């Protein structure tokens, strides 16, 4: 079973912690989290949301749809969404859904 927790870090950013299996059993909670984040962003005037996935053990299409919905809400409401500390299962699910991550090489001097 998975969990989701939305934390307002008091003027800095909002962090959404995902843990366990992010699947269909969490669909309603995930949808409510998107609305909660949008409300907190409006109230606090923040512009950044971090989705921390360091404890995700599995992610279904429902979890990926949550990430899409949150990202779309960010574009619509003027806040940026970042993914943080993705586990292998989370990373594979997100990439399979079409997101691609490229890290820039460090500059050599």
C-alpha positions as CSV (number, residue, x, y, z in Angstrom):
1,X,0.0,0.0,0.0
2,X,1.2,3.5,-0.8
3,X,0.9,6.8,0.8
4,X,0.9,10.5,-0.3
5,X,1.7,13.5,1.9
6,X,1.6,17.1,0.9
7,X,3.8,19.3,3.0
8,X,4.0,23.1,2.9
9,X,7.5,24.0,3.9
10,X,6.5,27.5,5.1
11,X,7.4,30.0,2.4
12,X,10.0,27.9,0.4
13,X,8.2,25.2,-1.5
14,X,5.6,22.5,-1.3
15,X,6.8,18.9,-1.2
16,X,4.7,15.9,-2.2
17,X,6.0,12.8,-0.6
18,X,5.1,9.5,-2.4
19,X,5.9,6.2,-0.8
20,X,5.1,2.5,-1.4
21,X,3.1,1.3,-4.3
22,X,1.5,4.3,-6.1
23,X,-1.5,2.5,-7.8
24,X,-5.2,2.6,-8.4
25,X,-6.0,2.3,-4.6
26,X,-4.7,5.9,-4.2
27,X,-6.5,7.4,-7.2
28,X,-8.9,9.6,-5.1
29,X,-6.1,10.7,-2.7
30,X,-3.8,11.6,-5.7
31,X,-6.5,13.7,-7.3
32,X,-7.2,15.5,-4.0
33,X,-3.4,16.1,-3.6
34,X,-3.4,18.0,-6.9
35,X,-6.2,20.3,-5.7
36,X,-4.5,20.8,-2.3
37,X,-1.2,21.8,-4.0
38,X,-3.0,24.3,-6.2
39,X,-4.7,25.8,-3.2
40,X,-1.5,26.0,-1.2
41,X,0.3,27.6,-4.2
42,X,-2.4,30.3,-4.5
43,X,-2.5,31.0,-0.8
44,X,1.2,31.0,-0.2
45,X,2.3,32.6,-3.5
46,X,4.9,30.0,-4.0
47,X,6.0,28.8,-7.4
48,X,7.7,25.5,-6.9
49,X,6.5,21.9,-6.0
50,X,8.8,19.0,-5.5
51,X,7.6,15.5,-5.8
52,X,9.8,13.3,-3.6
53,X,9.8,9.7,-4.8
54,X,12.7,8.2,-2.8
55,X,10.4,5.6,-1.1
56,X,8.3,4.5,-4.2
57,X,8.4,0.8,-4.6
58,X,6.1,0.6,-7.6
59,X,4.2,3.0,-9.8
60,X,1.2,2.2,-12.0
61,X,-0.4,4.3,-14.7
62,X,-2.5,6.0,-11.9
63,X,0.7,7.3,-10.4
64,X,2.0,8.6,-13.7
65,X,-1.4,10.2,-14.4
66,X,-1.1,12.0,-11.0
67,X,2.3,13.4,-12.1
68,X,0.8,14.6,-15.4
69,X,-2.2,16.2,-13.7
70,X,0.1,18.0,-11.2
71,X,2.4,19.2,-14.0
72,X,-0.5,20.4,-16.1
73,X,-1.9,22.2,-13.0
74,X,1.5,23.8,-12.6
75,X,1.5,25.1,-16.2
76,X,-2.0,26.4,-15.8
77,X,-1.5,28.0,-12.4
78,X,2.0,29.3,-12.7
79,X,4.1,26.9,-10.6
80,X,7.0,24.6,-11.5
81,X,6.9,20.9,-10.7
82,X,10.2,19.0,-10.1
83,X,10.7,15.3,-9.5
84,X,13.2,14.3,-6.8
85,X,15.0,11.2,-5.6
86,X,13.3,8.9,-8.0
87,X,13.6,5.2,-7.3
88,X,14.2,2.7,-10.1
89,X,10.5,1.7,-10.3
90,X,9.4,5.3,-10.3
91,X,12.0,6.3,-12.9
92,X,11.1,3.4,-15.2
93,X,7.3,4.1,-15.0
94,X,7.8,7.8,-15.8
95,X,10.2,7.1,-18.7
96,X,7.8,4.5,-20.1
97,X,5.1,7.2,-20.1
98,X,7.2,9.4,-22.3
99,X,9.2,11.6,-20.0
100,X,12.9,11.7,-20.7
101,X,15.5,13.0,-18.4
102,X,18.9,14.2,-19.5
103,X,21.5,15.4,-17.1
104,X,24.0,17.9,-18.5
105,X,27.7,16.9,-18.4
106,X,29.8,18.9,-16.1
107,X,31.9,21.6,-17.8
108,X,35.6,20.7,-18.1
109,X,38.2,23.4,-17.5
